[in-house]
Amino acid sequence: MEIHFIHVKFYSIGIYLEPEVVGHLEQFKGISAKELEENDEFFNALISAPVEKFIRLVVIKEIKGAQYGVQIETAVRDRLAAEDKYEEEEEEALEKVIEFFQSKYFKKHSVITYHFPTNSATAEIVVSLEGKEDSKYVIENANVVEAIKKWYLGGSSAVSSSTIRSLASTFSQELSK
């Protein structure tokens, strides 16, 4: 999140993919990590690969759910509007996601997990807060689900350049085997 031109990290990001994902990215074999990092086609192929995906955020600096929700809302709405896919259905689905986060308070070590099942247009969000039962929400709007994937895995338009750099490095190594 940017506050007065200063970037503040509120969470660390872990990306978990089924090993079969490498087979879906064969066309990028032999490409350097730096080239992959700058290749949005690679990240689009990663996003669309028909494998189960998990994105886990571990909070490192306390943040209100409402603040995190605003980040999601802005990123998803802007992406969908740019692709001319922001209709009433997407607006309603996004509002429900924001409502889900609204009342939460993420202390250090809280966990937010996005689960994207194989060949499904849905995503499950699980929030684990210390001393509380996990809360879950399922997003059923395919466009909103896709925009969230792009927010975290979207190459040059992703929220975290260090995550993109790490993915490019890892896949460059895996694809050179």
C-alpha positions in Angstrom: 0.0 0.0 0.0 1.3 3.5 -0.8 0.9 6.1 1.9 2.1 9.6 1.0 4.5 8.2 -1.6 6.0 5.6 0.8 5.4 1.9 0.1 4.3 0.1 3.3 4.2 -3.7 3.3 1.3 -5.1 5.3 1.6 -8.8 4.3 3.9 -11.3 2.8 2.6 -13.3 -0.2 3.1 -17.0 -0.8 2.0 -18.6 -4.1 1.3 -22.3 -4.2 0.6 -24.2 -7.4 0.3 -27.8 -8.4 3.6 -29.1 -9.9 1.7 -29.8 -13.2 1.7 -26.1 -13.9 5.2 -26.4 -15.3 3.8 -28.6 -18.2 1.4 -25.8 -19.1 4.2 -23.3 -19.4 6.6 -25.3 -21.7 6.5 -22.6 -24.4 8.6 -20.4 -22.0 11.3 -23.0 -21.6 14.8 -21.5 -21.8 13.8 -18.0 -21.1 15.8 -16.1 -18.4 14.2 -15.1 -15.1 14.6 -11.4 -16.1 12.8 -11.9 -19.4 10.0 -13.9 -17.8 9.6 -11.2 -15.2 8.9 -8.7 -18.0 6.7 -11.0 -20.0 3.0 -10.5 -19.3 2.1 -13.4 -21.7 3.9 -15.7 -19.3 1.9 -14.5 -16.3 -1.3 -14.7 -18.3 -0.4 -18.4 -19.1 0.3 -19.0 -15.5 -3.1 -17.4 -14.4 -5.0 -19.5 -17.0 -3.2 -22.8 -16.4 -5.8 -25.4 -15.4 -4.2 -26.2 -12.0 -5.2 -25.5 -8.4 -3.8 -22.3 -7.1 -3.4 -20.9 -3.6 -2.4 -17.4 -2.7 -1.6 -17.0 1.0 -1.1 -13.6 2.6 0.5 -13.5 6.1 0.0 -10.2 7.8 3.3 -8.5 8.9 1.9 -5.1 9.9 -1.6 -4.8 11.4 -4.3 -3.6 9.0 -8.0 -3.1 9.2 -10.2 -5.3 7.0 -11.8 -2.2 5.7 -8.4 -0.9 4.5 -7.6 -4.2 2.8 -11.0 -4.3 1.3 -10.5 -0.8 -0.3 -7.3 -2.2 -1.9 -9.2 -5.1 -3.4 -12.1 -3.0 -4.5 -9.9 -0.4 -6.3 -7.6 -3.0 -7.9 -10.5 -5.3 -9.1 -12.8 -2.5 -10.2 -10.0 -0.7 -12.2 -9.0 -3.9 -13.9 -12.5 -4.9 -14.8 -13.4 -1.4 -16.0 -10.3 -1.3 -18.2 -11.4 -4.6 -19.8 -15.0 -3.3 -20.1 -16.2 -6.1 -17.8 -17.5 -4.1 -14.8 -21.2 -4.6 -14.9 -23.9 -4.8 -12.1 -23.0 -8.4 -11.4 -19.4 -7.6 -10.8 -20.2 -4.6 -8.7 -22.5 -6.7 -6.5 -19.9 -9.6 -6.2 -17.2 -7.1 -5.3 -19.4 -5.4 -2.7 -19.9 -8.8 -1.0 -16.2 -9.4 -0.9 -15.6 -6.0 0.6 -18.4 -6.7 3.2 -16.6 -10.0 4.1 -13.4 -8.1 5.0 -15.1 -5.0 6.5 -15.4 -6.1 10.1 -12.1 -8.0 10.4 -9.0 -6.7 12.0 -5.8 -8.3 10.8 -3.2 -8.5 13.6 0.4 -9.7 12.9 0.4 -13.4 11.7 -3.2 -13.3 10.6 -3.6 -15.3 7.4 -5.8 -14.7 4.3 -5.9 -17.6 1.8 -7.4 -17.4 -1.7 -8.1 -20.9 -3.1 -8.7 -21.1 -6.9 -9.8 -24.7 -7.7 -8.8 -26.4 -10.9 -11.1 -25.5 -13.8 -13.5 -23.5 -11.7 -14.6 -19.9 -12.0 -15.0 -19.6 -8.3 -12.6 -18.7 -5.5 -12.7 -19.4 -1.8 -11.3 -16.9 0.7 -10.4 -18.1 4.2 -9.4 -15.7 6.9 -7.6 -17.1 10.0 -7.4 -14.7 12.9 -5.8 -15.6 16.2 -8.2 -16.9 18.8 -11.1 -17.0 16.3 -12.7 -19.6 14.1 -11.8 -19.3 10.4 -14.2 -17.4 8.3 -14.9 -18.3 4.7 -16.4 -16.7 1.7 -16.9 -18.0 -1.9 -16.7 -15.6 -4.8 -18.8 -16.9 -7.7 -18.3 -14.2 -10.2 -15.8 -15.3 -12.8 -14.7 -11.8 -13.7 -14.0 -10.8 -10.1 -12.1 -14.1 -9.5 -10.0 -13.5 -12.6 -9.2 -9.9 -11.6 -8.1 -11.0 -8.1 -5.7 -13.6 -9.7 -4.4 -10.9 -12.0 -3.9 -8.6 -9.0 -1.5 -11.1 -7.4 -0.1 -12.9 -10.5 -0.5 -10.4 -13.3 3.1 -9.7 -14.2 3.7 -5.9 -14.7 0.2 -5.1 -13.3 0.5 -7.2 -10.1 0.5 -5.7 -6.6 3.9 -7.0 -5.7 6.9 -6.7 -7.9 9.0 -8.9 -5.5 6.4 -11.7 -5.8 6.5 -11.5 -9.6 10.3 -11.5 -9.6 10.3 -14.6 -7.3 7.8 -16.4 -9.6 9.9 -15.6 -12.7 13.0 -16.8 -11.0 11.4 -20.1 -9.8 9.8 -20.8 -13.1 12.9 -20.0 -15.1 14.8 -22.6 -13.0 11.9 -25.2 -13.3 11.6 -24.7 -17.0 15.3 -25.2 -17.6 15.3 -28.7 -16.2 
